[in-house]
Amino acid sequence: MKTARILLLLLALATVWAQFRPFDVEDLNPQRRRHIIHPLPLSKFWGPIKQPYPTNSWWLNLVLANGDQSIATYPYLMKMKTSNVCFTLPSFTENKDYVLTTFTDEWCIYLQGNTGHKVTKYDDMTVTVKYPMATGGVTFPMSQGSPFVVAEYEETKPEVVTINAILEITDENGQVYDPSRHPSIPASSKYVIKLNNAHMWVVYFDSKVTLAVTVNSIEVSSKYTGAMKFAVTSSSQMSAALDKHRKTHVVGSDAGYSVSDVTGQVFYRWTVKGDG
């Protein structure tokens, strides 16, 4: 009886060991791995990125299926569509079981005439998508946690529309314009736009531009090279912080770590463009 118990115990231990054994280099042998086909086919949006592709990344909706589902850059939600890029500061529906965010086309950057957008690079915290044009194009470096939605233009005219109504636009000198009465706004490198959904947005340009406006659109009057940055603001302190860092934005990141005795640290190094 005692011998039978010992045998049963050894059998149980062998079973557990088979399930939780240490990693073996033979696990990398393709002949031993089960071949699994992803239910979604590879899309054309991978661009120059080579396999193996990342999995479970925060931005994978950009390259799955039609590539037009939303991603969360925090605090914004964004969608990269065929002919426009839309973004919003989302509203929230809350109950005891879940929190639901709602996407609306609060702003859409029109990109008519592009030759097909692609992901051009990525890392742990950032991803970059480019919309080439026949001449020039627009690049979107996206970073989780960035206060800015950034569009880098090359010889392309910025055109942005909103499903909301623009109530007023204020230039960098504090001059306020009603878009229903002022279809053209003099040159400025910063505009504060008040919408009828109670959101206030700051729009920055690298150089002064003249805007053609309606109650639901803004358009730069000529082709532009440089960054256009949108950021939501809700206080004078937030606006001051955005102004301070308006000339820089994140374009990449690199993860690192350090270990000392019983203390470990994980950190990120940011690659930025511009000063500030």
Secondary structure, DSSP 8 states (H G I E B T S, - for coil): -HHHHHHHHHHHHHHHHHHH----GGGG-GGGS-----SS---GGGTT--SS--SS-TTGGGTSTTS-S-EE-SS-EEEE-SSEEEEE--EEEE-SS-EEEE---SEEEE-TT----EEEEE-SSEEEEEEE-SS-EEEEEEETT-S-EEEEEEEE--EEE-SS-EEEEEETT--EE-TTT-SEEEEEEEEEEEETTS-EEEEEEEEEEEEEEETTEEEESS-EEEEEEEEEE-SHHHHHHHHHTTTEEEEEEEEEEEEETTEEEEEEEEEEEE--
